[in-house]
């Protein structure tokens, strides 16, 4: 069952650069000296000074109420808690495309930034060229649709329901897909629910109910809304027989393809989010010979049922997707 756990409100998009090795964001925001690199840093609104008097005093019975009584004793003041500022979970350059009438319009090289406020369960994708030129914002929720494609492309819809496609550097592509999926898991869901997301599209048999699988996987904890320490030692291997009446993260493998890689995020008994990084090595259906890594790939295209997308491997170009989210409870 797909459930919208909250509606994301617009965040304040006020940034200033802070020094950080390996990033070149200072020039985008007009900060930093020559030769210095920076990363995005969100600046929260300043907290009112303790004991400050509001310019608007409440009036009752024609008498203005002040902070001090007639005897001179101070009226207790309620402290205002500073709002929790979102943090930059990931920032990386990408090539961006906006689909207009099913045609891709290139925006060239832009910055992708993923902002997160774990306490308020609010996460946003920002695409921008500079502090003054923001291209779009997309709020992430548990039903957020992210479609992966060949050659390190990924597609999503922004808050205005416009379809964007981004091309990510190969080294950053798995982290970007994984980080968005982690944010989705933090937005909602109960014990037993899961979110599944392909990292690598397979090219073999599509997994359905009652299939027997041979998989290898690693299990990871989540720390500060990021992939944390590995829970299991090394890589585990397992044989699984899928069933509609089954439970656990294995159900998140339905719809994946043989030779593909998929992550499944679910909550354990303590409410903590656990990440399973799974590679499907073999698929066997009743009465059939197992299909594995030596299976021939389709010539024209690879199809992922759960992502409801077709990727043209010959041309290596993003095709306009119609993504279907995978959230089950």
C-alpha positions as CSV (number, residue, x, y, z in Angstrom):
1,X,0.0,0.0,0.0
2,X,1.4,3.4,-1.0
3,X,0.9,6.1,1.7
4,X,1.8,9.7,1.7
5,X,3.2,10.4,5.2
6,X,3.4,14.1,5.0
7,X,3.4,17.0,2.6
8,X,6.7,18.9,2.3
9,X,6.6,22.7,2.8
10,X,9.0,25.0,1.2
11,X,12.3,25.4,3.1
12,X,14.1,28.7,3.4
13,X,16.8,28.6,0.7
14,X,19.4,30.9,2.3
15,X,22.9,29.6,2.0
16,X,26.4,30.9,2.7
17,X,29.6,29.1,1.9
18,X,31.8,27.3,4.5
19,X,35.3,26.0,3.8
20,X,35.5,22.3,2.9
21,X,38.1,20.4,1.0
22,X,37.2,19.0,-2.4
23,X,34.3,21.3,-3.2
24,X,34.0,24.4,-5.4
25,X,30.7,25.9,-4.3
26,X,32.1,29.2,-2.9
27,X,32.1,30.8,-6.4
28,X,28.4,29.9,-6.8
29,X,27.5,32.0,-3.8
30,X,30.0,34.8,-4.0
31,X,32.1,33.7,-1.0
32,X,35.5,32.4,-0.3
33,X,38.9,33.6,-1.5
34,X,40.8,32.5,-4.6
35,X,42.0,28.9,-4.4
36,X,39.6,28.1,-1.6
37,X,36.8,25.6,-2.0
38,X,33.6,25.4,0.0
39,X,30.4,23.4,0.5
40,X,26.9,24.5,1.2
41,X,25.9,25.5,4.7
42,X,22.4,26.3,5.6
43,X,22.0,29.5,7.8
44,X,19.2,29.2,10.3
45,X,17.2,32.3,11.3
46,X,18.7,34.0,14.4
47,X,17.0,33.3,17.7
48,X,15.5,36.3,19.5
49,X,17.6,37.6,22.4
50,X,16.6,36.3,25.8
51,X,14.3,38.7,27.6
52,X,13.6,40.9,24.6
53,X,10.3,42.6,24.6
54,X,8.0,42.3,21.6
55,X,6.9,45.4,19.9
56,X,3.3,44.2,20.1
57,X,2.1,44.2,23.7
58,X,-1.2,42.4,24.4
59,X,-4.0,44.6,25.7
60,X,-6.7,43.4,28.1
61,X,-9.4,45.5,29.6
62,X,-7.9,48.7,28.2
63,X,-4.6,48.2,30.0
64,X,-1.3,47.3,28.4
65,X,0.4,44.3,29.8
66,X,4.2,44.8,30.2
67,X,6.9,42.4,31.2
68,X,7.1,43.8,34.7
69,X,4.2,44.0,37.2
70,X,3.4,47.0,39.3
71,X,5.5,45.7,42.1
72,X,8.5,45.5,39.8
73,X,8.8,41.8,39.7
74,X,9.7,40.3,36.3
75,X,7.1,38.2,34.5
76,X,8.5,34.7,33.6
77,X,9.5,34.6,29.9
78,X,9.0,31.5,27.8
79,X,12.2,30.6,26.0
80,X,11.9,30.2,22.2
81,X,13.6,27.1,20.9
82,X,15.7,27.7,17.8
83,X,14.4,25.9,14.8
84,X,16.5,22.9,13.7
85,X,18.4,23.8,10.6
86,X,18.6,21.3,7.7
87,X,22.0,20.0,6.8
88,X,23.6,19.2,3.4
89,X,23.5,15.5,3.1
90,X,25.1,15.5,-0.4
91,X,26.2,18.0,-3.0
92,X,27.6,17.1,-6.4
93,X,27.6,18.5,-10.0
94,X,25.2,16.9,-12.5
95,X,24.0,17.4,-16.0
96,X,20.3,18.4,-15.9
97,X,17.5,18.0,-18.4
98,X,13.9,19.3,-18.2
99,X,11.2,17.5,-20.1
100,X,8.9,19.8,-22.0
101,X,6.3,18.1,-24.2
102,X,8.2,14.9,-23.9
103,X,11.4,16.5,-25.3
104,X,14.5,16.9,-23.1
105,X,15.8,20.5,-22.8
106,X,19.4,20.6,-21.5
107,X,20.4,22.9,-18.7
108,X,24.0,21.9,-18.8
109,X,26.2,21.4,-15.8
110,X,24.4,22.4,-12.5
111,X,24.7,21.7,-8.8
112,X,22.6,19.0,-7.1
113,X,22.1,19.5,-3.4
114,X,20.2,17.2,-1.0
115,X,19.1,19.0,2.2
116,X,17.7,17.1,5.2
117,X,16.1,17.8,8.5
118,X,15.8,14.4,10.2
119,X,14.0,15.8,13.3
120,X,11.2,17.3,11.2
121,X,11.4,14.6,8.5
122,X,11.8,17.1,5.7
123,X,14.1,16.5,2.8
124,X,14.6,18.4,-0.4
125,X,16.4,18.2,-3.7
126,X,17.7,21.5,-5.1
127,X,19.1,22.1,-8.6
128,X,20.7,25.4,-9.1
129,X,23.4,27.3,-11.0
130,X,24.1,30.0,-8.4
131,X,22.6,31.5,-5.2
132,X,20.5,33.8,-7.4
133,X,19.6,31.2,-10.0
134,X,17.6,28.2,-8.6
135,X,16.3,25.8,-11.2
136,X,14.0,23.7,-9.1
137,X,13.1,22.1,-5.8
138,X,11.7,18.7,-5.1
139,X,10.4,17.6,-1.7
140,X,11.2,14.0,-0.8
141,X,8.6,11.8,0.9
142,X,8.0,8.1,1.3
143,X,6.2,8.1,-2.1
144,X,8.8,10.1,-3.9
145,X,9.3,8.6,-7.4
146,X,12.9,8.1,-8.5
147,X,13.6,6.2,-11.7
148,X,17.1,5.0,-12.6
149,X,18.3,4.6,-16.2
150,X,21.3,3.3,-18.0
151,X,24.5,5.4,-18.2
152,X,24.0,7.0,-14.7
153,X,20.8,8.8,-15.4
154,X,18.0,9.3,-12.9
155,X,14.6,10.9,-13.3
156,X,12.2,12.6,-10.8
157,X,9.4,15.1,-10.7
158,X,9.8,18.4,-8.8
159,X,7.2,20.2,-6.6
160,X,5.6,21.6,-9.8
161,X,5.2,18.2,-11.2
162,X,7.8,18.9,-13.9
163,X,9.9,15.9,-15.0
164,X,13.7,16.2,-14.6
165,X,16.5,13.9,-15.6
166,X,20.0,14.2,-14.2
167,X,23.2,12.5,-15.4
168,X,25.6,11.9,-12.5
169,X,29.3,11.1,-12.5
170,X,29.8,7.4,-12.2
171,X,31.7,7.6,-8.9
172,X,28.8,9.5,-7.2
173,X,25.8,7.8,-8.8
174,X,25.3,4.9,-6.3
175,X,25.7,7.2,-3.3
176,X,23.1,9.7,-4.8
177,X,20.5,7.0,-5.4
178,X,21.1,5.4,-2.0
179,X,21.0,8.7,-0.2
180,X,17.6,9.7,-1.7
181,X,16.3,6.3,-0.8
182,X,17.4,6.6,2.8
183,X,15.6,10.0,3.1
184,X,12.4,8.3,1.8
185,X,12.7,5.6,4.5
186,X,13.1,8.3,7.2
187,X,9.9,10.0,6.0
188,X,7.5,7.4,7.3
189,X,6.6,3.7,7.4
190,X,6.2,1.2,10.2
191,X,7.9,-2.0,11.2
192,X,7.4,-4.5,8.4
193,X,7.2,-1.9,5.7
194,X,10.0,-1.4,3.2
195,X,11.3,0.8,0.4
196,X,13.1,-0.8,-2.5
197,X,15.2,1.0,-5.1
198,X,17.3,-0.4,-8.0
199,X,20.9,0.7,-8.1
200,X,21.8,-1.4,-11.2
201,X,19.2,-2.5,-13.7
202,X,19.4,-6.3,-14.4
203,X,19.3,-7.8,-17.8
204,X,17.9,-11.2,-17.1
205,X,14.7,-12.8,-15.8
206,X,12.3,-10.5,-13.9
207,X,11.6,-11.8,-10.4
208,X,8.0,-12.7,-9.6
209,X,6.2,-14.5,-6.8
210,X,7.3,-18.2,-6.1
211,X,10.7,-17.7,-7.8
212,X,13.8,-19.1,-6.1
213,X,16.7,-16.7,-5.9
214,X,20.4,-16.9,-5.2
215,X,21.5,-13.5,-3.8
216,X,24.6,-12.0,-2.2
217,X,24.1,-9.0,0.1
218,X,25.5,-6.8,2.8
219,X,23.5,-5.2,5.7
220,X,24.1,-1.7,6.9
221,X,22.9,0.5,9.8
222,X,21.9,4.1,9.2
223,X,23.6,6.9,11.1
224,X,22.6,10.6,10.9
225,X,20.5,9.8,7.9
226,X,23.5,8.3,6.0
227,X,24.8,4.9,5.3
228,X,26.6,3.9,8.5
229,X,28.6,0.9,9.7
230,X,28.2,-2.6,8.3
231,X,26.1,-4.8,10.5
232,X,27.1,-8.2,9.0
233,X,30.7,-9.2,8.3
234,X,31.6,-9.4,4.7
235,X,29.2,-10.5,2.0
236,X,26.5,-13.0,2.8
237,X,25.0,-15.4,0.4
238,X,21.5,-16.8,0.6
239,X,18.8,-18.7,-1.2
240,X,15.3,-17.3,-1.1
241,X,12.0,-18.5,-2.3
242,X,9.6,-15.6,-2.7
243,X,6.1,-15.8,-1.4
244,X,3.2,-13.3,-1.2
245,X,2.7,-14.4,2.4
246,X,6.3,-13.9,3.3
247,X,7.7,-11.0,5.4
248,X,10.9,-9.1,5.6
249,X,13.2,-7.4,3.2
250,X,13.1,-10.3,0.7
251,X,9.7,-9.1,-0.5
252,X,11.5,-6.0,-1.8
253,X,13.2,-8.1,-4.4
254,X,10.0,-8.7,-6.4
255,X,10.1,-7.0,-9.7
256,X,13.9,-6.8,-9.8
257,X,15.8,-8.5,-12.7
258,X,18.5,-11.1,-12.5
259,X,22.0,-9.7,-12.5
260,X,20.7,-6.5,-11.0
261,X,21.5,-4.7,-7.8
262,X,18.8,-3.4,-5.5
263,X,18.7,-1.8,-2.0
264,X,15.9,-2.5,0.4
265,X,15.3,-0.3,3.5
266,X,13.1,-1.5,6.3
267,X,12.6,-0.9,10.0
268,X,13.6,-3.4,12.6
269,X,11.8,-4.1,15.9
270,X,13.5,-1.1,17.5
271,X,12.3,1.2,14.8
272,X,15.8,1.7,13.3
273,X,16.2,1.7,9.6
274,X,18.3,-1.1,8.1
275,X,19.7,-1.1,4.6
276,X,20.2,-4.3,2.6
277,X,22.4,-4.0,-0.5
278,X,21.4,-7.0,-2.6
279,X,22.8,-8.4,-5.9
280,X,20.6,-11.0,-7.6
281,X,22.8,-13.7,-9.0
282,X,20.4,-16.4,-10.1
283,X,16.7,-16.8,-10.6
284,X,15.0,-20.2,-10.9
285,X,11.3,-20.8,-11.6
286,X,9.6,-24.1,-10.9
287,X,10.5,-26.5,-13.7
288,X,13.0,-24.2,-15.3
289,X,16.8,-24.1,-15.3
290,X,18.3,-21.4,-13.2
291,X,19.0,-18.1,-15.0
292,X,22.3,-16.5,-13.9
293,X,25.1,-14.3,-14.9
294,X,25.7,-16.1,-18.2
295,X,22.2,-15.4,-19.4
296,X,22.1,-13.4,-22.6
297,X,20.9,-9.8,-22.2
298,X,17.9,-8.5,-24.3
299,X,19.2,-6.9,-27.6
300,X,17.0,-3.8,-27.8
301,X,16.3,-2.8,-24.2
302,X,16.2,-3.7,-20.6
303,X,12.9,-3.4,-18.8
304,X,12.4,-2.9,-15.1
305,X,8.8,-3.6,-14.1
306,X,8.9,-1.8,-10.8
307,X,10.4,1.3,-12.3
308,X,8.1,0.9,-15.3
309,X,10.9,2.2,-17.6
310,X,12.7,1.2,-20.8
311,X,16.3,2.0,-21.3
312,X,17.9,2.1,-24.7
313,X,21.4,0.6,-24.3
314,X,22.5,1.3,-27.8
315,X,22.0,5.0,-27.8
316,X,22.7,5.6,-24.1
317,X,20.2,8.4,-23.9
318,X,17.5,9.0,-21.2
319,X,14.0,8.0,-22.3
320,X,11.0,9.8,-20.8
321,X,10.1,7.5,-17.8
322,X,6.8,6.8,-16.2
323,X,8.1,5.7,-12.8
324,X,6.2,3.6,-10.3
325,X,7.2,3.8,-6.6
326,X,7.9,0.8,-4.5
327,X,6.6,1.2,-1.0
328,X,4.9,-1.7,0.7
329,X,3.3,-2.0,4.1
